[in-house]
Amino acid sequence: MGERQERWSGVRRGAAYLLGAFPAAMALLTVLPLLVVGVLTSGLPWMLRPLGESADWHRRRAATLLGIPVDASSSAARSAPPRGFVAAWRHTLRSPEARRLLRWLPTAIGTGLLGGLVAVLFLGMAVGGVIMAPIRPLLDLESSFGNVGLASIPLDLGQSLVGAALTWWLLPRIARWHAGVCVAGLEPSAEERLAERVGELTESRAGVLDAHGAELRRIERDLHDGAQARLVAIAMRLGVAREQLPEDDGRLATLLKEAHEGAEEAMTELRDVIRTIYPPILADRGLEGAIDAVAARSAVPVEVDRGELGELPPAVSAAAYFIVTESLTNAAKHSGADRARVRLTRSDDRLLVEVTDDGVGGVDEARGTGVVGIRRRAAALDGSVLVSSPAGGPTEITVELPCGS
């Protein structure tokens, strides 16, 4: 009994689903000429939003019939075009959601009309035969055909049985087929899901890097304004105490001297730590000014060429600064270069850092020439590093860093 009730429930739900799909398909059929008008009048990007809302309704109905979960996010919200004519059309042409909606529309119309007509045919056969069996003979008698109309009763009842059998066995399957086609047409493909996930991870990584950069700046400020200031004060007091101590007090003078020198060494080490955490010059002068300062104090004469960099994420600025610093240090220590050139450009949310020197070349990363560290800094930001260093030079290090938000 439970299985039969479940079957009967499936028939009812399938019939209701297909009978609802028929007028919905008729409504979508009227959308086709509107889409043509939208293409001709450049209004298609804005028409995709109500189409996305309709697609969400169809997908929820199909998922409910199939008993499967459905993404709660709205297709219409994802396919809402940005402001501006050019931006809206560019969004439409590039959006996988928009292309999926346009592919789904003719399929939804065709399967909806077919499924609805089949449901009407099966139910009409099942119900119509029962209704017409007693009515048809009466109509025939009124038309003075004698009892000939009674022969139609078995035909009507047979038609009703055939319709009932088709409704019982085929209608739920047709409904589930239509729902499956609808869900498959509107659900993102595996490639689209992967691309969406990559985009989400890229955005989350950018947020993490921004937060990391802000935390590094906070630590740098705390160390610079807190611990370093206290060390400076201690060193100054120890220096004053050494000046006021009598020269013949050897043991105490030695202790004060060691304490004073230790405080100064601690300050030097702390400054080095601060510079490796987040160079203060980046916060003070920005990446352009910091690179100019690095070039000015380089042991190799450096030519700096930079374009319009705009505002860069702190993590990207720090990575670019350390990459240039490490590259110029390598050029001074290992290449025997007479000149070096640093070029910074930004294009399509990518920062390009190029460092070239006219040294002897032959960079071997296995010997710890600093390129490994450059690669690690770039890899942390999903950047790329290209090293060209043939024997005899020149050495060219090209680093590409993503800097979009």
C-alpha positions as CSV (number, residue, x, y, z in Angstrom):
1,M,0.0,0.0,0.0
2,G,2.8,2.4,0.8
3,E,4.5,1.8,-2.5
4,R,1.2,2.4,-4.4
5,Q,0.5,5.6,-2.5
6,E,4.0,6.8,-3.3
7,R,3.4,6.0,-7.0
8,W,0.2,7.8,-7.0
9,S,1.8,10.8,-5.4
10,G,4.5,10.7,-8.1
11,V,1.7,10.7,-10.8
12,R,0.0,13.7,-9.2
13,R,3.2,15.7,-8.8
14,G,4.3,14.8,-12.3
15,A,1.0,15.8,-13.8
16,A,0.9,19.1,-11.9
17,Y,4.5,19.8,-12.9
18,L,3.9,19.2,-16.7
19,L,0.6,21.1,-16.7
20,G,2.5,24.0,-15.1
21,A,5.4,23.7,-17.6
22,F,3.0,24.2,-20.5
23,P,1.8,27.7,-19.8
24,A,5.3,28.6,-18.6
25,A,6.7,27.5,-22.0
26,M,4.0,29.6,-23.7
27,A,5.1,32.6,-21.6
28,L,8.8,31.9,-22.6
29,L,7.7,31.7,-26.2
30,T,6.6,35.3,-26.1
31,V,10.1,36.2,-24.8
32,L,11.8,35.2,-28.1
33,P,10.5,38.2,-30.1
34,L,11.3,40.4,-27.2
35,L,14.9,39.1,-27.2
36,V,15.2,39.9,-30.9
37,V,14.0,43.4,-30.2
38,G,16.5,43.6,-27.3
39,V,19.3,42.6,-29.7
40,L,18.2,45.2,-32.2
41,T,17.7,48.0,-29.7
42,S,20.8,47.0,-27.5
43,G,18.5,46.2,-24.6
44,L,19.4,42.5,-24.3
45,P,21.7,42.8,-21.3
46,W,18.9,44.4,-19.2
47,M,16.3,41.8,-20.4
48,L,18.4,38.9,-19.1
49,R,17.6,39.8,-15.5
50,P,13.9,38.9,-15.7
51,L,14.8,35.9,-17.8
52,G,17.2,34.8,-15.0
53,E,14.4,35.2,-12.5
54,S,12.2,32.9,-14.7
55,A,15.0,30.4,-14.9
56,D,15.4,30.4,-11.2
57,W,11.7,29.6,-10.9
58,H,12.0,26.7,-13.3
59,R,15.1,25.4,-11.6
60,R,13.4,25.4,-8.2
61,R,10.4,23.5,-9.6
62,A,12.5,21.0,-11.3
63,A,14.7,20.5,-8.2
64,T,11.7,20.0,-6.0
65,L,10.3,17.4,-8.3
66,L,13.6,15.5,-8.5
67,G,14.2,15.9,-4.7
68,I,17.6,17.4,-5.1
69,P,19.2,20.5,-3.6
70,V,19.5,23.6,-5.7
71,D,21.9,26.5,-5.4
72,A,20.2,29.2,-3.3
73,S,22.0,32.0,-5.1
74,S,20.0,33.8,-7.8
75,S,20.9,33.5,-11.5
76,A,19.2,36.9,-12.0
77,A,21.5,38.5,-9.4
78,R,24.6,37.1,-11.0
79,S,23.5,38.1,-14.5
80,A,22.6,41.7,-13.6
81,P,24.5,43.9,-16.1
82,P,26.8,46.8,-14.9
83,R,26.0,50.3,-15.7
84,G,26.9,51.7,-19.0
85,F,26.2,50.4,-22.5
86,V,29.6,49.1,-23.4
87,A,30.2,47.5,-20.0
88,A,26.7,45.9,-20.0
89,W,27.3,44.3,-23.4
90,R,30.8,43.2,-22.5
91,H,29.4,41.6,-19.3
92,T,26.8,39.8,-21.4
93,L,29.2,38.4,-23.9
94,R,31.6,37.2,-21.3
95,S,29.2,36.0,-18.7
96,P,28.8,32.2,-18.6
97,E,25.4,32.7,-16.9
98,A,24.1,34.8,-19.7
99,R,25.2,32.3,-22.4
100,R,23.7,29.5,-20.3
101,L,20.3,31.3,-20.1
102,L,20.3,31.9,-23.9
103,R,21.0,28.2,-24.5
104,W,18.4,27.1,-22.0
105,L,15.6,29.2,-23.4
106,P,14.8,27.3,-26.6
107,T,15.2,24.0,-24.8
108,A,12.8,25.1,-22.1
109,I,10.2,26.2,-24.7
110,G,10.4,22.9,-26.7
111,T,10.4,20.5,-23.8
112,G,7.8,22.5,-21.9
113,L,5.4,22.5,-24.8
114,L,6.0,18.8,-25.6
115,G,5.7,17.7,-22.0
116,G,2.5,19.8,-21.4
117,L,0.8,18.5,-24.6
118,V,1.7,14.9,-23.6
119,A,0.2,15.4,-20.1
120,V,-3.0,16.9,-21.6
121,L,-3.2,14.0,-24.1
122,F,-2.8,11.3,-21.4
123,L,-5.1,12.9,-18.9
124,G,-7.6,13.7,-21.6
125,M,-7.7,10.1,-22.7
126,A,-8.1,8.9,-19.1
127,V,-10.8,11.3,-18.1
128,G,-12.4,11.9,-21.5
129,G,-13.2,8.2,-22.1
130,V,-15.0,7.9,-18.7
131,I,-17.0,11.1,-19.4
132,M,-17.9,10.3,-22.9
133,A,-18.9,6.6,-22.3
134,P,-22.4,7.5,-20.9
135,I,-22.9,10.7,-22.8
136,R,-22.2,9.5,-26.4
137,P,-25.1,7.0,-26.5
138,L,-27.5,9.7,-25.3
139,L,-26.4,12.0,-28.0
140,D,-26.8,9.2,-30.6
141,L,-30.3,8.5,-29.3
142,E,-31.3,12.1,-29.7
143,S,-30.0,11.9,-33.2
144,S,-32.4,8.9,-34.0
145,F,-29.5,6.4,-34.5
146,G,-31.2,3.8,-32.5
147,N,-29.0,1.8,-30.1
148,V,-25.9,2.1,-32.4
149,G,-24.3,4.6,-29.9
150,L,-24.1,1.8,-27.2
151,A,-21.3,0.2,-29.2
152,S,-19.0,3.2,-28.5
153,I,-19.0,2.5,-24.7
154,P,-16.3,-0.2,-24.9
155,L,-14.2,2.0,-27.1
156,D,-14.5,5.0,-24.7
157,L,-13.7,2.8,-21.7
158,G,-10.8,1.2,-23.5
159,Q,-9.5,4.7,-24.4
160,S,-9.8,5.7,-20.7
161,L,-7.9,2.6,-19.6
162,V,-5.1,3.3,-22.1
163,G,-4.9,6.9,-21.0
164,A,-4.8,5.8,-17.3
165,A,-2.1,3.3,-18.0
166,L,0.0,5.9,-19.9
167,T,-0.6,8.4,-17.1
168,W,0.4,5.9,-14.4
169,W,3.5,4.6,-16.1
170,L,4.9,7.2,-18.5
171,L,3.7,10.6,-17.1
172,P,6.0,10.6,-14.0
173,R,9.0,9.5,-16.2
174,I,8.3,12.3,-18.7
175,A,8.0,14.8,-15.8
176,R,11.3,13.7,-14.4
177,W,12.9,13.8,-17.8
178,H,11.8,17.4,-18.3
179,A,13.0,18.4,-14.8
180,G,16.3,16.7,-15.5
181,V,16.7,18.6,-18.7
182,C,15.8,21.9,-17.0
183,V,18.3,21.4,-14.2
184,A,21.1,20.2,-16.5
185,G,20.6,23.2,-18.8
186,L,20.7,25.8,-15.9
187,E,23.4,24.2,-13.6
188,P,26.9,25.4,-14.3
189,S,29.2,22.9,-16.0
190,A,32.2,21.4,-14.2
191,E,34.5,23.9,-16.0
192,E,32.3,26.8,-15.0
193,R,32.2,25.7,-11.4
194,L,36.0,25.4,-11.4
195,A,36.4,28.8,-12.9
196,E,33.9,30.3,-10.4
197,R,35.8,28.6,-7.5
198,V,39.1,29.9,-8.8
199,G,37.6,33.4,-8.9
200,E,36.4,33.0,-5.4
201,L,39.7,31.8,-4.2
202,T,41.5,34.6,-6.0
203,E,39.2,37.2,-4.3
204,S,39.7,35.6,-0.9
205,R,43.4,35.4,-1.5
206,A,43.5,39.1,-2.4
207,G,41.6,39.9,0.8
208,V,44.0,37.8,2.9
209,L,47.0,39.5,1.3
210,D,45.5,42.9,2.0
211,A,44.9,42.0,5.6
212,H,48.4,40.5,5.8
213,G,49.9,43.7,4.4
214,A,47.9,45.8,6.9
215,E,49.0,43.6,9.8
216,L,52.7,43.9,8.7
217,R,52.4,47.7,8.6
218,R,50.8,47.6,12.1
219,I,53.7,45.4,13.4
220,E,56.2,47.7,11.8
221,R,54.7,50.8,13.4
222,D,54.5,49.1,16.8
223,L,58.1,48.0,16.6
224,H,59.3,51.3,15.2
225,D,57.3,53.5,17.6
226,G,57.4,51.2,20.6
227,A,60.2,48.7,21.1
228,Q,62.7,50.7,19.0
229,A,62.0,54.0,20.8
230,R,62.4,52.3,24.2
231,L,65.8,50.7,23.1
232,V,66.9,54.2,21.9
233,A,66.0,55.6,25.3
234,I,67.8,52.8,27.2
235,A,70.9,53.3,25.0
236,M,70.9,57.0,25.6
237,R,70.7,56.6,29.4
238,L,73.5,54.0,29.3
239,G,75.6,56.5,27.3
240,V,75.0,59.3,29.8
241,A,75.8,56.9,32.7
242,R,79.1,56.0,31.0
243,E,80.0,59.6,30.6
244,Q,79.3,60.4,34.3
245,L,81.1,57.3,35.7
246,P,84.6,57.9,37.0
247,E,87.3,56.4,34.7
248,D,88.9,54.5,37.6
249,D,85.8,52.4,38.3
250,G,86.8,49.7,35.9
251,R,84.4,46.8,36.6
252,L,81.3,49.0,36.5
253,A,82.5,50.8,33.4
254,T,83.0,47.6,31.6
255,L,79.5,46.4,32.5
256,L,78.0,49.7,31.3
257,K,80.0,49.6,28.1
258,E,78.8,46.1,27.3
259,A,75.2,47.0,28.1
260,H,75.5,50.2,25.9
261,E,77.0,48.3,23.0
262,G,74.4,45.5,23.4
263,A,71.6,48.0,23.3
264,E,72.9,49.5,20.1
265,E,73.4,46.1,18.5
266,A,69.8,45.2,19.5
267,M,68.6,48.5,17.8
268,T,70.5,47.6,14.6
269,E,69.0,44.1,14.6
270,L,65.6,45.5,15.3
271,R,65.9,47.9,12.3
272,D,66.9,45.0,10.1
273,V,63.8,43.0,11.3
274,I,61.6,46.0,10.7
275,R,62.9,46.4,7.1
276,T,62.3,42.7,6.4
277,I,58.8,42.8,7.8
278,Y,57.6,45.9,5.9
279,P,60.2,48.5,4.8
280,P,59.2,51.8,6.4
281,I,60.2,53.6,3.2
282,L,57.3,52.0,1.4
283,A,54.9,53.5,3.9
284,D,56.6,56.9,3.7
285,R,57.4,57.2,-0.1
286,G,55.5,54.5,-1.8
287,L,56.9,51.9,-4.2
288,E,58.3,54.5,-6.7
289,G,60.2,56.4,-4.0
290,A,61.4,53.2,-2.4
291,I,62.8,51.9,-5.7
292,D,64.5,55.2,-6.3
293,A,66.1,55.0,-2.9
294,V,67.3,51.4,-3.6
295,A,68.8,52.5,-6.9
296,A,70.5,55.5,-5.3
297,R,72.3,53.3,-2.7
298,S,73.1,50.4,-5.1
299,A,76.7,49.6,-5.6
300,V,76.0,49.3,-9.4
301,P,74.7,52.4,-11.3
302,V,71.0,51.8,-11.9
303,E,68.6,53.4,-14.4
304,V,65.0,53.3,-13.2
305,D,62.2,53.4,-15.8
306,R,58.6,53.2,-14.5
307,G,55.2,53.9,-15.9
308,E,52.0,54.9,-14.1
309,L,51.6,52.3,-11.4
310,G,48.6,53.6,-9.6
311,E,47.6,52.3,-6.1
312,L,49.1,48.9,-5.4
313,P,48.2,46.4,-2.7
314,P,50.7,46.5,0.2
315,A,51.7,42.9,-0.3
316,V,52.5,43.5,-4.0
317,S,54.5,46.7,-3.2
318,A,56.5,44.8,-0.6
319,A,57.2,41.9,-2.9
320,A,58.2,44.2,-5.8
321,Y,60.5,46.1,-3.5
322,F,62.3,43.0,-2.1
323,I,62.5,41.5,-5.7
324,V,64.3,44.7,-7.0
325,T,66.5,44.8,-3.9
326,E,67.5,41.2,-4.2
327,S,68.1,41.5,-7.9
328,L,70.4,44.5,-7.6
329,T,72.2,42.9,-4.7
330,N,72.9,39.8,-6.8
331,A,74.1,42.0,-9.7
332,A,76.5,43.8,-7.4
333,K,77.8,40.7,-5.6
334,H,78.0,38.0,-8.3
335,S,77.7,39.4,-11.9
336,G,80.4,42.1,-12.0
337,A,78.0,44.3,-13.8
338,D,78.8,47.9,-14.7
339,R,75.2,49.0,-15.1
340,A,71.7,47.8,-14.3
341,R,68.2,48.8,-15.3
342,V,64.9,48.5,-13.4
343,R,61.7,48.8,-15.3
344,L,58.2,48.9,-13.6
345,T,55.0,48.8,-15.6
346,R,51.4,48.0,-14.9
347,S,48.9,46.6,-17.4
348,D,45.5,44.9,-16.9
349,D,46.0,44.5,-13.2
350,R,49.4,43.0,-13.6
351,L,52.6,44.6,-12.3
352,L,55.6,43.8,-14.4
353,V,59.1,44.1,-12.7
354,E,62.1,43.8,-15.0
355,V,65.7,44.0,-13.7
356,T,68.5,43.8,-16.2
357,D,72.3,44.0,-15.7
358,D,75.3,43.8,-18.1
359,G,77.2,41.3,-16.0
360,V,78.8,37.9,-16.8
361,G,75.5,36.1,-16.5
362,G,75.3,32.3,-15.9
363,V,72.9,32.5,-13.0
364,D,72.6,29.1,-11.3
365,E,69.6,28.9,-8.9
366,A,71.0,25.7,-7.4
367,R,74.0,27.8,-5.9
368,G,71.7,30.1,-4.0
369,T,72.0,33.2,-6.1
370,G,68.8,34.8,-4.6
371,V,66.6,33.8,-7.5
372,V,65.0,31.1,-5.4
373,G,63.8,33.7,-2.9
374,I,62.5,35.9,-5.7
375,R,60.5,32.9,-7.0
376,R,59.1,32.2,-3.6
377,R,57.9,35.8,-3.2
378,A,56.3,35.8,-6.6
379,A,54.7,32.4,-6.0
380,A,53.1,33.6,-2.8
381,L,51.1,36.1,-4.9
382,D,50.5,33.7,-7.8
383,G,53.0,35.5,-9.8
384,S,55.5,34.3,-12.4
385,V,59.3,34.6,-12.7
386,L,61.3,34.4,-16.0
387,V,65.1,34.3,-15.7
388,S,67.4,34.7,-18.8
389,S,71.1,34.6,-17.9
390,P,73.3,33.1,-20.6
391,A,77.0,32.7,-20.0
392,G,78.6,36.1,-20.8
393,G,75.4,38.0,-19.9
394,P,73.2,39.9,-19.8
395,T,71.0,38.8,-17.0
396,E,67.3,39.6,-17.3
397,I,64.8,38.8,-14.5
398,T,61.2,39.4,-15.3
399,V,58.5,39.1,-12.6
400,E,54.8,39.4,-13.2
401,L,52.6,40.0,-10.1
402,P,48.8,40.2,-10.0
403,C,47.8,43.5,-8.4
404,G,44.0,43.5,-9.0
405,S,41.6,43.5,-6.0
